[in-house]
């Protein structure tokens, strides 16, 4: 049976989203939290790892349960070994069972600092990090990576190196960093990396429907771990559909009303946020995906994206 992972989408799939989603649409087998950057110093402050703390009962959503769950995997970005180990020890003390290293973030401001996918061309730096970190890590390490930064050859060159270390899982998004999320995934390069890797591989990228998932499972029968991010935000019913291998037999209006209830949960959880404009920005970002994924919501999505206040937003979706 396939395992489904929630992919980390910074600014979207935080603990409020994770809790509200599973309350309405079902449970993932695993969830990777959006990345935490490495830090300098000798102490991890709570505000730095707020998304992973067990301290929130927000609105009608109790986020403690979702964070006190072995399915949740914290992710760290950066190549500072001491900072990575500091966070990893904190996560181990908090009860997490593994930690993920982000070698995939394509954001230009991140990649240009030799973080995320921007680190992929630097095999020497990656080897140095693994040599220093692996013997001291208190948790099993998984890696989430793209095929490369500017060319699709970086990961292929790194996999023989990865094979020398006890890596729990290798999560591969088959695009290069400079693509961001444009263009097509490169399944041929993914297949090359899959065949080279001695580690368990998780596929991530453009799973947006039952039909696309079926095509991937037929091409890669050895894969039984699948990561979904943008597809879930586009169509929150997608997880149910993939588990059942069919589209959910609900009317468009019923689907829409259930998604609105989910969005209301998100909004309620943020009702005391000190910066309402940030809450509105979050809702607009989600609606950008929904407008492309849900029948009949393209025009509604455009109205939401153009609105200027939360009161306007509530009026539009009521």
C-alpha positions in Angstrom: 0.0 0.0 0.0 1.3 3.5 -0.9 2.3 6.0 1.7 1.4 9.6 1.1 3.5 12.5 2.4 2.4 16.2 2.7 5.1 18.3 1.1 6.3 21.4 2.9 5.0 24.7 1.3 6.4 27.6 3.2 3.7 30.0 4.3 0.9 27.5 3.7 1.3 24.0 5.2 2.0 25.1 8.8 0.4 23.5 11.8 -2.8 25.4 11.4 -3.2 24.1 7.8 -2.0 20.6 8.7 -4.6 20.3 11.6 -7.5 21.8 9.7 -6.8 19.8 6.6 -6.7 16.4 8.4 -9.8 17.4 10.3 -11.8 17.8 7.1 -10.1 15.5 4.5 -8.2 12.7 6.0 -4.7 11.7 7.3 -1.4 11.7 5.6 1.0 8.9 6.4 3.8 11.5 6.9 4.0 15.3 6.9 7.2 17.3 6.3 7.0 20.7 8.0 8.2 23.9 6.2 11.9 24.4 6.7 13.6 26.0 9.7 16.8 27.8 8.9 20.0 26.9 10.9 20.9 29.4 13.6 24.0 30.8 15.2 24.5 30.5 19.0 23.9 27.8 21.5 20.2 28.1 22.2 17.1 27.5 20.1 14.4 30.1 20.9 10.8 29.2 20.7 9.9 31.8 18.0 12.4 30.1 15.7 10.5 26.8 15.8 7.0 28.1 16.6 5.4 25.9 13.9 6.7 22.8 15.7 5.8 23.7 19.3 3.0 22.0 21.3 1.6 25.3 22.6 -1.3 26.3 20.5 -5.0 25.8 20.9 -6.1 28.3 18.3 -9.8 29.1 17.7 -11.5 25.8 17.2 -8.3 24.0 16.2 -6.1 22.1 18.7 -2.7 22.0 17.0 -1.0 20.2 19.8 -2.1 16.8 18.6 -0.8 17.3 15.1 2.6 18.3 16.3 2.8 15.5 18.9 2.7 12.9 16.2 5.5 10.6 14.9 4.2 11.3 11.4 5.5 14.9 11.4 9.1 15.5 10.1 10.8 18.8 10.9 12.9 20.1 8.0 16.1 22.2 8.3 17.7 24.4 5.6 21.4 25.5 5.7 24.9 23.9 5.7 26.2 25.1 9.1 26.9 21.8 10.8 26.7 23.2 14.4 23.5 25.0 13.7 22.0 21.9 12.1 23.0 19.7 15.1 21.7 22.2 17.6 18.3 22.2 15.9 18.3 18.4 15.5 19.1 17.9 19.2 16.2 20.2 20.1 13.9 18.2 17.8 15.0 15.0 19.3 14.3 16.3 22.8 10.8 17.3 21.6 10.1 13.8 20.6 10.5 13.9 16.8 11.6 10.7 15.1 13.7 12.0 12.2 14.9 15.2 10.6 15.0 16.3 6.9 17.7 18.3 5.1 16.3 20.8 2.5 18.4 20.6 -0.7 15.4 21.6 -2.8 14.1 25.1 -2.1 14.3 27.0 -5.4 13.6 30.5 -4.1 16.3 32.7 -5.7 17.2 34.5 -2.4 17.7 31.1 -0.8 19.6 29.4 -3.6 22.0 32.3 -4.1 23.2 31.9 -0.5 24.2 28.3 -1.3 21.2 26.9 0.5 18.4 24.6 -0.7 18.9 23.6 -4.3 21.7 26.2 -4.5 23.9 23.8 -2.6 23.5 20.9 -5.0 26.4 21.9 -7.4 28.8 21.9 -4.4 29.6 18.3 -3.8 32.6 19.1 -1.6 30.4 21.2 0.8 27.8 18.5 0.9 30.3 15.8 1.7 31.9 18.0 4.4 28.5 18.5 6.0 27.6 14.8 5.9 31.0 13.8 7.3 30.7 16.2 10.2 26.9 15.8 10.9 26.1 12.2 10.4 28.2 10.8 13.3 26.7 13.3 15.7 23.0 13.5 14.6 20.6 12.3 17.3 17.9 11.5 14.6 17.8 9.6 11.3 18.3 12.0 8.4 16.3 12.2 5.2 17.1 14.5 2.3 14.7 16.4 0.0 16.3 17.5 -3.2 15.8 18.7 -6.8 17.6 17.4 -9.8 20.0 20.3 -9.7 20.2 24.1 -9.5 20.9 25.3 -13.0 21.5 21.9 -14.7 19.8 18.5 -14.1 23.0 16.7 -13.5 23.8 17.8 -9.9 21.7 15.2 -8.0 22.8 12.4 -10.3 26.4 13.2 -9.4 25.6 13.3 -5.7 23.7 10.0 -5.4 26.9 7.8 -5.3 28.0 10.0 -2.4 24.7 9.7 -0.6 24.9 6.0 -1.0 27.9 6.0 1.4 25.8 7.4 4.3 23.0 6.0 6.3 20.3 8.2 4.9 16.7 7.2 5.8 15.0 8.5 2.6 15.8 10.5 -0.5 12.8 12.7 -1.6 13.2 13.9 -5.2 11.4 16.6 -7.0 12.4 16.2 -10.7 12.9 19.8 -11.6 15.9 22.1 -11.5 16.0 25.1 -9.2 15.8 27.8 -11.9 12.6 26.3 -13.2 10.9 27.1 -9.9 7.6 25.3 -10.5 7.4 26.0 -14.2 7.7 23.6 -17.1 7.5 19.8 -16.8 9.0 17.4 -14.4 11.9 15.4 -15.9 10.9 11.8 -15.4 13.8 10.4 -17.4 16.3 12.0 -15.0 14.2 10.9 -12.0 14.4 7.4 -13.3 18.2 7.6 -13.6 18.4 8.8 -10.0 16.0 6.2 -8.8 18.1 3.4 -10.4 21.3 4.8 -8.9 20.1 5.3 -5.3 20.5 2.6 -2.7 18.2 4.4 -0.4 14.4 4.5 -0.3 13.2 7.1 -2.7 10.1 9.3 -2.3 8.7 10.9 -5.5 7.5 14.5 -5.3 6.2 16.7 -8.2 3.0 17.4 -10.2 0.7 14.8 -8.7 -2.5 16.7 -9.3 -5.0 14.0 -10.2 -5.8 10.3 -10.1 -4.8 10.0 -13.8 -1.4 11.6 -13.3 -0.8 9.5 -10.3 -1.7 6.3 -12.2 0.8 7.2 -14.9 3.5 7.6 -12.3 2.7 4.3 -10.6 2.8 2.5 -13.9 6.1 3.9 -14.9 7.7 3.5 -11.4 6.3 0.4 -9.9 9.0 0.2 -7.3 8.0 3.5 -5.7 5.5 3.3 -2.9 6.1 6.6 -1.2 4.6 9.7 -2.8 4.7 13.4 -1.7 2.0 15.9 -2.6 2.0 19.6 -2.0 0.5 22.0 -4.5 -1.9 19.4 -5.7 -3.4 19.2 -2.3 -3.9 22.9 -2.1 -5.4 23.0 -5.6 -7.8 20.1 -4.7 -8.1 19.3 -1.0 -10.0 16.1 -2.0 -7.0 14.7 -3.8 -5.7 12.6 -1.0 -9.0 10.8 -0.7 -9.1 10.4 -4.4 -5.6 8.9 -4.6 -6.4 6.4 -1.8 -9.6 5.3 -3.5 -8.1 5.6 -7.0 -11.2 7.4 -8.2 -12.6 10.9 -8.2 -14.7 11.6 -5.1 -18.4 11.2 -6.1 -19.7 14.5 -4.7 -21.5 17.3 -6.4 -19.5 20.4 -7.2 -21.6 22.4 -4.7 -20.9 19.9 -1.9 -17.2 19.9 -2.6 -17.2 23.6 -2.6 -19.1 23.9 0.7 -16.7 21.4 2.4 -13.7 23.4 1.1 -15.2 26.7 2.4 -15.7 25.0 5.8 -12.0 24.1 5.7 -11.0 27.7 4.8 -13.3 29.0 7.6 -11.3 26.8 10.0 -8.1 28.4 8.8 -9.5 31.9 9.1 -10.9 31.2 12.6 -7.5 29.9 13.7 -5.9 33.3 12.7 -8.6 35.6 14.1 -6.3 37.0 16.7 -3.3 37.5 14.5 -1.7 40.9 15.1 -1.3 41.5 11.3 -4.6 40.9 9.4 -2.9 41.8 6.1 -0.7 38.7 6.5 -3.7 36.5 7.1 -5.3 37.9 4.0 -2.1 37.2 2.0 -2.2 33.6 3.2 -5.8 33.2 2.1 -5.1 34.8 -1.3 -2.2 32.4 -1.9 -4.4 29.4 -1.1 -7.1 30.8 -3.5 -4.6 31.1 -6.3 -4.3 27.3 -6.2 -8.0 26.7 -5.6 -8.9 28.8 -8.6 -6.8 26.6 -10.8 -8.0 23.3 -9.3 -11.7 23.6 -8.4 -14.4 23.7 -11.1 -16.3 27.0 -11.2 -13.9 28.9 -8.9 -11.6 30.7 -11.3 -13.7 34.0 -11.2 -14.1 33.7 -7.4 -10.4 33.3 -7.0 -9.7 36.4 -9.1 -12.1 38.4 -6.8 -10.3 37.1 -3.7 -6.9 37.9 -5.0 -8.0 41.5 -5.8 -9.7 42.2 -2.4 -8.1 44.6 0.0 -9.3 43.5 3.5 -10.5 40.5 5.4 -14.0 41.9 5.6 -14.0 42.2 1.8 -12.7 38.6 1.7 -15.5 37.3 3.9 -18.1 39.1 1.8 -16.8 37.6 -1.4 -16.9 34.0 -0.2 -20.1 34.2 1.7 
